Amino acid sequence: MPIEQTDNLAPSQLWAKGLPLDEAIHRFTVGDDPSTDLSLVPFDAVGSAAHARMLAKAGLLDVADAEALVAELKTIRDEAIAGAFQILPEQEDGHTALETRLTIKLGEAGRRIHLGRSRNDQVILALRLFYRDALLKMGEEIAALAAAFLDFAAAHEQVPMPGYTHLRRAMPSTFGLWGAAFAEGLVEELQALRSLQARLDKCPLGSAAGFGVPLPLDRAHTAELLGFSAVQRSVVDVQNSRGRHELAILHWLGSVAFVVEKALWDLSLYTTEEFGFLSLPDAFTTGSSIMPQKRNPDVVELLRAKMGELRGIAHLVEQIACGLPSNYHRDLQLLKKPMFTALLEGGRTFGMLTKVIAGLRVNTDRATAACSDELYAAHQAYALVAQGLSFREAYKAVGQRIHEGGFAPDRDALAASHVGSASDLGMDQTQSELGRESAWISERRTFWGQKEMALFSVGDSHE
């Protein structure tokens, strides 16, 4: 059944040319955009406001029309943030819904908003604004999680526990060592976030469909209005970077998941009856429908699965985006939904783990009892080295005593004192690094917030 185009004030689709459209084909090509794009509308409104300001500065749009457009775009942004903006199925996507609203409200001025741009660079800009905002929120959640691990490590700094290799008891460790390790790993990921944000810190608008437009656009002005440090110069690379930047984001998220997943696996093990080193509050566990005694760590297991989901999304995006020739292809539409899932759900996932870490209880007696004599075999070998033996001789001597069943180490003979050991966790340095990254995130949020406030200021020509 074809859909006939009507000559309303605004078209149902931005690309409409008055030709009939098969309804089933239309529904298939639109896909999930009417619902997915709701997350993008606030950022599309911000990008469109900057575009209107730039058009006015370049003499391509009347200043009064630009002011009216910016005012209405601010209303659209506020409605979208509040969940009050709608994208109708026949509007296809958020871009059409936005332009339709502007045209209905402002008439001819609304029709002029698309001058000098394509949906291609419009969506990349909106996505880039969304990504940089979502990554800051993600960074805040990761920083809070790192702080929770540091708090845990400080509270249990000298509580002993076995250290494991191959899942076998290996050497003495502490819960301070355990918690500080994950804090430091997460701080490293926050440091990597800066480089990731730098990759996104170039404004793509003005590239249009990937070949520029024959108009005197001031791309640098648009970049400055939106708080970008530079313009993404090559109009072809703007289109080619779609998929590449998404994968960079997801690979970073996968690296964060790599840190976190090890902690989740440890929690799953250490809270079992067989280990019993840690326990979760009853309010954090669920029961069995058949076994009255069961209290299950479902939250830990689901969080662990979420880490796998993040890696799986990276594989999905790679399969969609890789192997395409240069420039834009409709395949790229399918990147939006998995990216929104990763960025919106990922932050909530890390926030949930912060709650879990803060609620952990350490069972000191069980953990201490598990630190049996053989854990001190390497320490005893080094004690013999201090008496003059070579390490290889000391290693064999201790091994022989263990084999004969007469090993009784002097646990206090030696203790590691270097930085990063149980005696010097280096948490002050980690805390300092965490503070610097948290301050950078706060500075970025303030800077971009100020740019957005200035963009929507009334009566400012921005020249």
Residue pairs with C-beta under 8 A, 6 or more apart in sequence:
1 22
1 23
1 24
2 20
2 21
2 22
2 23
3 12
3 20
3 21
3 22
3 23
3 26
3 90
4 20
5 11
5 12
5 16
5 17
5 18
5 19
5 20
5 21
6 12
7 18
9 103
9 104
9 107
10 99
10 100
10 103
10 104
10 110
10 111
11 96
11 100
12 90
12 91
12 92
12 96
13 91
13 92
13 96
14 92
14 95
14 96
14 99
14 114
14 119
15 119
26 92
27 89
29 330
30 89
30 92
30 93
31 333
31 334
32 337
33 87
33 92
33 93
33 94
33 333
33 336
34 87
34 88
34 89
34 91
34 92
34 93
35 87
36 336
36 337
36 340
37 44
37 87
37 93
37 94
37 95
37 97
37 336
38 80
38 83
38 85
38 87
38 94
39 130
39 340
39 344
40 94
40 123
40 126
40 127
40 130
40 336
41 76
41 77
41 80
41 85
41 87
41 94
41 97
41 98
42 77
42 80
42 81
43 125
43 126
43 127
43 129
43 130
43 133
44 94
44 95
44 98
44 122
44 123
44 126
45 73
45 74
45 76
45 77
45 80
45 98
46 73
46 77
46 129
46 226
46 452
46 455
47 122
47 125
47 126
47 129
47 205
47 226
48 69
48 73
48 98
48 113
48 122
49 69
49 70
49 73
49 74
49 455
49 456
50 205
50 222
50 225
50 226
50 455
51 113
51 116
51 117
51 205
51 222
52 61
52 65
52 66
52 69
52 70
52 73
52 113
53 66
53 70
53 221
53 222
53 225
53 455
53 462
54 217
54 218
54 219
54 221
54 222
54 225
55 61
55 66
55 112
55 115
55 116
56 62
56 63
56 65
56 66
56 461
56 462
57 218
57 221
57 461
57 462
57 463
58 215
58 216
58 217
58 218
58 221
59 216
60 115
60 116
60 215
60 216
61 112
61 115
62 109
63 461
65 106
65 108
65 109
65 112
67 458
67 459
68 106
68 109
69 102
69 106
69 109
69 110
69 112
69 113
70 455
70 456
71 456
71 458
72 101
72 102
72 105
72 106
72 110
73 98
73 102
73 456
74 456
76 85
76 98
76 101
76 102
77 456
79 85
85 97
86 97
87 93
87 94
87 96
87 97
88 97
91 97
91 100
93 119
94 126
95 119
95 122
95 123
99 110
99 113
99 114
101 110
102 109
102 110
102 113
103 110
103 111
104 110
114 122
115 215
116 206
116 208
116 213
116 215
116 217
117 205
117 206
117 208
117 213
118 208
118 209
118 210
120 207
120 208
120 209
120 210
120 239
120 328
121 204
121 205
121 206
121 207
121 208
121 209
121 238
122 205
124 204
124 205
124 207
124 238
124 239
124 241
124 242
125 203
125 204
125 205
125 226
127 242
127 336
127 339
128 200
128 203
128 204
128 245
129 226
130 343
131 200
131 245
131 249
131 339
131 343
132 197
132 200
132 201
132 448
133 448
134 343
134 344
134 347
135 193
135 196
135 197
135 200
135 249
135 343
136 441
136 444
136 445
137 347
138 193
138 253
138 343
138 346
138 347
138 350
139 190
139 193
139 437
139 441
140 347
140 438
140 441
141 347
141 348
141 350
141 351
141 354
142 186
142 189
142 190
142 193
142 256
142 350
143 186
143 190
143 434
143 437
143 438
143 441
144 350
144 351
144 354
145 186
145 260
145 350
145 351
145 353
145 354
145 357
146 182
146 183
146 186
146 187
146 190
146 430
146 434
147 183
147 434
148 354
148 357
148 358
149 179
149 180
149 182
149 183
149 186
149 263
149 357
150 179
150 180
150 183
150 427
150 430
150 431
150 434
151 358
152 175
152 179
152 357
152 358
152 360
153 175
153 176
153 177
153 178
153 179
153 180
153 183
153 425
153 427
154 176
154 427
156 174
156 175
156 176
156 179
156 362
157 174
157 175
157 176
157 425
158 174
158 176
158 422
159 174
159 175
159 176
159 362
159 364
159 367
159 368
160 172
160 173
160 174
160 367
160 368
160 371
161 173
161 174
161 175
161 178
161 277
161 367
161 368
161 370
161 371
162 169
162 170
162 171
162 172
162 173
162 367
162 370
162 371
162 372
162 375
163 169
163 170
163 171
163 172
163 173
163 177
163 375
164 170
169 370
169 372
169 374
169 375
170 375
171 375
171 376
171 378
171 379
172 371
172 375
172 376
172 379
172 422
173 422
174 422
175 362
175 367
176 422
176 425
177 421
177 422
177 425
178 266
179 357
180 425
180 426
180 427
180 430
182 259
182 260
182 262
182 263
183 427
183 430
183 434
184 426
184 430
185 259
186 256
186 259
186 260
187 430
187 433
187 434
187 437
189 252
189 255
189 256
189 259
190 434
190 437
190 438
190 441
191 433
191 437
192 252
192 255
193 252
193 437
193 441
194 437
194 440
196 248
196 249
196 252
197 444
199 245
199 248
200 245
201 228
201 229
201 230
202 223
202 228
202 229
202 230
202 231
202 232
203 219
203 222
203 223
203 226
203 228
203 230
203 231
203 232
204 232
204 238
204 241
205 219
205 222
205 223
206 212
206 213
206 217
206 219
206 222
206 231
206 235
207 232
207 235
207 236
207 238
207 239
208 235
209 239
209 327
209 328
210 235
210 236
210 238
210 239
210 327
210 328
211 235
211 236
212 235
219 231
220 231
221 462
222 231
223 229
223 230
223 231
225 451
225 454
225 455
225 462
226 451
226 455
227 447
227 448
227 451
227 452
232 238
232 241
236 326
236 327
239 326
239 327
239 328
240 326
240 327
242 321
242 328
242 332
242 335
243 317
243 320
243 321
243 322
243 324
243 332
243 335
244 321
246 317
246 321
246 335
246 339
247 314
247 317
247 318
247 321
249 339
249 342
249 343
250 310
250 313
250 314
250 317
250 339
250 342
251 314
253 310
253 314
253 342
253 346
254 310
254 311
254 314
256 350
257 306
257 307
257 308
257 310
257 311
258 307
260 303
260 307
260 350
260 353
261 304
261 307
261 308
263 353
263 357
264 300
264 303
264 304
264 307
264 353
265 304
267 278
267 297
267 300
267 356
267 360
268 297
268 300
268 301
268 304
269 275
270 276
270 277
270 278
271 277
271 278
271 279
271 280
271 297
271 300
275 366
275 370
276 363
276 366
277 362
277 363
277 366
277 367
277 370
278 360
278 361
278 362
278 363
279 360
279 361
279 363
280 297
280 299
280 300
280 356
280 359
280 360
280 361
281 359
281 361
282 295
284 297
284 299
284 356
284 359
285 295
285 296
285 297
285 298
285 299
286 295
286 296
286 298
287 294
287 295
287 296
288 294
288 296
299 352
299 356
300 356
303 349
303 352
303 353
303 356
306 345
306 346
306 349
309 345
310 342
310 346
313 338
313 339
313 341
313 342
316 338
317 335
317 338
317 339
320 331
320 332
320 334
320 335
321 331
321 332
321 335
324 331
324 332
373 407
373 408
373 409
374 402
374 407
376 409
376 411
377 398
377 399
377 402
377 407
377 409
379 409
379 411
379 413
379 414
379 415
380 394
380 398
380 407
380 409
380 410
380 413
381 391
381 394
381 395
381 397
381 398
382 391
382 394
382 414
383 409
383 410
383 413
383 414
384 393
384 394
384 397
384 398
385 391
385 394
386 414
389 397
398 407
401 407
415 421
415 422
415 423
416 422
416 423
417 423
417 424
418 424
419 426
420 426
454 460
454 462
455 462
